[in-house]
Amino acid sequence: MEAAVPHAVELFLDERADHQIRQIWAALDAYGVTSLGSVPQSRYRPHVTLSVFEHGNPSEVADAVRPVLATSVGLTLPLAALGFFLTEEAPAFLGVVPSSRLLAVQRAVHDAIEPLVDGIWPYYRPDALLPHCTLAVGVTDKARVLDVVTRFPAPIPARASSAHLVEIPGGYSSIQLTPA
């Protein structure tokens, strides 16, 4: 196992949805809520994560998931609900309405990488996934997030534009898994 930092398999959003999420990020920042887009020393893009693991060889993982993700471009990812994880990191997110296709892709990603990695995060295992697009982290004022997010039209009709293997924290894309 080579990866010294955690990695995530992420679906980046189409241009329109990406723009809408970035507008929400900017509005959250303007209201004093740290959006994912303004985390210092990061390059996060609006995305939906399929898996996160602690240790593994990124090249081997990429080779294993490329065939699985070959048909993921265009996958519908409708962002239809505001939510909050009740964890120490306290992220706010837009929940994805999970289709059977999305869940099948996520399970196939899991099955492909499980023999190659250690430390798959529990929330990204099959039957535990809550698909989402993170808006903010360290949220202490949920009402403020609600006030900002409800000013934007919903649901956001998102689609996957590409898949990437990304270093976290930081959002540094290390390997593109599908054509853009």
C-alpha positions as CSV (number, residue, x, y, z in Angstrom):
1,M,0.0,0.0,0.0
2,E,1.6,3.3,-1.1
3,A,-0.8,6.2,-0.6
4,A,0.4,8.2,2.5
5,V,-2.7,10.4,2.3
6,P,-6.4,9.4,1.9
7,H,-7.8,9.4,-1.6
8,A,-11.4,9.6,-2.9
9,V,-13.1,8.4,-6.0
10,E,-15.2,11.4,-7.1
11,L,-17.6,12.3,-9.8
12,F,-17.2,15.9,-10.8
13,L,-20.4,17.8,-11.8
14,D,-21.4,19.1,-15.2
15,E,-20.6,22.7,-16.0
16,R,-24.0,24.1,-15.1
17,A,-24.3,22.3,-11.7
18,D,-20.7,23.2,-10.9
19,H,-21.5,26.8,-11.5
20,Q,-24.6,26.7,-9.3
21,I,-22.7,25.0,-6.4
22,R,-19.9,27.6,-6.7
23,Q,-22.5,30.3,-6.4
24,I,-23.9,28.7,-3.2
25,W,-20.3,28.4,-1.9
26,A,-19.7,32.1,-2.6
27,A,-23.0,33.0,-0.8
28,L,-22.1,30.9,2.2
29,D,-18.7,32.5,2.4
30,A,-20.3,36.0,2.2
31,Y,-22.5,35.0,5.2
32,G,-19.6,33.8,7.3
33,V,-19.9,30.1,6.7
34,T,-16.7,28.5,5.4
35,S,-17.6,26.8,2.1
36,L,-15.7,23.8,0.8
37,G,-14.6,26.1,-2.0
38,S,-12.8,28.5,0.4
39,V,-11.0,25.9,2.6
40,P,-7.4,27.3,2.7
41,Q,-4.7,25.5,0.7
42,S,-7.3,23.4,-1.3
43,R,-8.6,23.1,-4.8
44,Y,-11.9,21.4,-4.2
45,R,-14.4,21.2,-7.0
46,P,-18.1,20.4,-6.7
47,H,-18.4,16.6,-6.6
48,V,-20.1,13.5,-5.4
49,T,-17.8,11.0,-3.6
50,L,-18.1,7.3,-4.3
51,S,-15.4,6.0,-2.0
52,V,-12.7,7.2,0.3
53,F,-9.7,5.0,1.5
54,E,-6.7,5.6,3.7
55,H,-4.0,3.6,2.0
56,G,-3.5,2.2,-1.4
57,N,-1.5,2.5,-4.6
58,P,-3.2,5.3,-6.6
59,S,-2.1,3.9,-10.0
60,E,-3.4,0.4,-9.1
61,V,-6.7,1.8,-7.9
62,A,-7.1,4.0,-11.0
63,D,-6.5,0.9,-13.3
64,A,-9.1,-1.0,-11.3
65,V,-11.8,1.6,-11.4
66,R,-11.4,2.9,-14.9
67,P,-13.5,0.1,-16.5
68,V,-16.2,0.5,-13.8
69,L,-16.4,4.2,-14.3
70,A,-16.3,4.1,-18.1
71,T,-20.0,4.7,-18.4
72,S,-20.4,7.1,-15.4
73,V,-20.2,10.3,-17.5
74,G,-23.7,11.6,-17.8
75,L,-24.9,9.8,-14.7
76,T,-27.7,11.8,-13.2
77,L,-27.0,13.2,-9.7
78,P,-30.0,15.4,-8.8
79,L,-29.2,17.5,-5.8
80,A,-32.5,17.8,-4.0
81,A,-32.2,18.0,-0.2
82,L,-30.2,20.1,2.3
83,G,-28.6,18.0,5.0
84,F,-26.0,18.0,7.8
85,F,-23.8,15.2,9.0
86,L,-23.7,15.0,12.8
87,T,-20.0,14.5,13.0
88,E,-17.1,16.5,14.5
89,E,-16.4,17.9,11.0
90,A,-20.1,19.1,10.8
91,P,-20.5,19.4,7.0
92,A,-23.5,20.8,5.3
93,F,-24.4,19.1,2.0
94,L,-26.9,18.8,-0.8
95,G,-28.1,15.2,-0.9
96,V,-28.3,13.3,-4.2
97,V,-31.5,11.5,-5.0
98,P,-29.9,8.0,-5.3
99,S,-30.7,6.1,-8.5
100,S,-30.2,2.4,-8.8
101,R,-27.5,3.1,-11.4
102,L,-25.6,5.4,-9.0
103,L,-25.8,2.8,-6.3
104,A,-24.6,0.1,-8.7
105,V,-21.7,2.2,-9.8
106,Q,-20.7,2.9,-6.2
107,R,-20.9,-0.8,-5.3
108,A,-18.8,-1.7,-8.4
109,V,-16.2,0.9,-7.4
110,H,-16.1,-0.5,-3.8
111,D,-15.8,-4.1,-5.1
112,A,-13.0,-3.1,-7.5
113,I,-10.9,-1.3,-4.9
114,E,-11.6,-3.3,-1.7
115,P,-8.8,-5.9,-2.4
116,L,-6.3,-3.1,-3.2
117,V,-6.7,-0.6,-0.3
118,D,-6.9,-0.4,3.4
119,G,-9.2,1.8,5.5
120,I,-12.3,2.4,3.4
121,W,-14.3,5.0,5.3
122,P,-17.4,3.5,6.8
123,Y,-19.8,6.1,5.3
124,Y,-18.6,5.1,1.8
125,R,-19.2,1.4,2.0
126,P,-22.1,-0.2,0.1
127,D,-25.4,0.0,2.0
128,A,-24.0,2.9,4.1
129,L,-23.6,5.6,1.3
130,L,-25.5,8.8,1.6
131,P,-24.6,10.4,-1.7
132,H,-24.0,14.1,-1.4
133,C,-22.2,17.3,-2.6
134,T,-20.5,19.0,0.3
135,L,-21.3,22.7,0.7
136,A,-19.5,23.7,3.9
137,V,-17.5,22.2,6.8
138,G,-17.3,23.1,10.4
139,V,-20.9,24.3,10.4
140,T,-22.0,25.7,13.8
141,D,-25.0,27.7,12.6
142,K,-27.3,25.4,10.6
143,A,-30.0,28.1,10.4
144,R,-27.5,30.4,8.5
145,V,-26.8,27.6,6.0
146,L,-30.5,27.0,5.6
147,D,-31.1,30.7,5.0
148,V,-28.5,30.9,2.3
149,V,-29.2,27.7,0.5
150,T,-33.0,28.3,0.3
151,R,-32.3,31.4,-1.8
152,F,-31.2,29.2,-4.7
153,P,-33.5,27.2,-7.0
154,A,-33.8,23.6,-6.1
155,P,-33.4,20.8,-7.0
156,I,-30.2,21.2,-9.0
157,P,-30.3,18.8,-12.0
158,A,-26.7,17.7,-11.9
159,R,-24.9,15.1,-14.0
160,A,-21.4,13.5,-13.7
161,S,-19.0,15.1,-16.2
162,S,-15.9,13.1,-15.3
163,A,-14.5,10.8,-12.5
164,H,-11.2,11.4,-10.7
165,L,-9.0,9.9,-8.0
166,V,-8.4,12.8,-5.7
167,E,-6.1,13.4,-2.7
168,I,-7.9,14.5,0.4
169,P,-7.9,16.8,2.2
170,G,-7.3,19.4,-0.4
171,G,-9.0,18.2,-3.5
172,Y,-5.9,17.8,-5.5
173,S,-6.8,15.7,-8.5
174,S,-4.1,13.1,-8.9
175,I,-5.6,10.9,-11.7
176,Q,-8.4,11.5,-14.1
177,L,-10.4,8.3,-14.5
178,T,-12.7,9.1,-17.4
179,P,-12.5,11.4,-20.4
180,A,-13.8,14.9,-19.6
